[in-house]
């Protein structure tokens, strides 16, 4: 019995250590992505360095290489809106407006990031801005167009995307204002109905 208990305890401890390592790896990767979004948003691509991102993220530059390979691959990850769009659009059409508002507010408050706003504030050169715009259109706006039914779905999809960017900008510009103090559900009460009208037509 004692041997069995010891083995069980050892297995349990090893499992917890593995979970801790996985959580640490996710935390490091998320910190890198947050720092990279800030860097590529605020400075041209040529001025961004892996060392600078590493310092901001509180990790080593070698960890960035381990997770992302190179600055170009890291930029491509930052420019990928697909995973964020998956989360934003993960609701039935009749409830999509409220879901998107709550998801965006949660992302800002709990994860300290905005899923879409980097497309607006990128200050890189023309090619980089073009890449962000193209990715945004392909992965967010065009996907919305296919989701929406009824007339003028392309126009409505573009307006929905604009509304989401507007909410993200409001949360970013007023970090200690009334929006920041308001309950997420209350923000959804006010912001989601006009958004839902655009969705349902």
Secondary structure, DSSP 8 states (H G I E B T S, - for coil): -HHHHHHHHHHHHHHHHHHHHHHHHHHHHHHHHHHHHHHHHHS-GGG--HHHHHHHHTS-HHHHHHHHSSHHHHHHHHT--HHHHHHHT-S-GGGHHHHHHHHHHHHHHHSS--SSTHHHH--S-HHHHHHHHHHHIIIIIHHHHHH--STTHHHHHHHHHHHHHHHHHHHHH-TTSHHHHS-HHHHHHHHHHHHHHHHH-
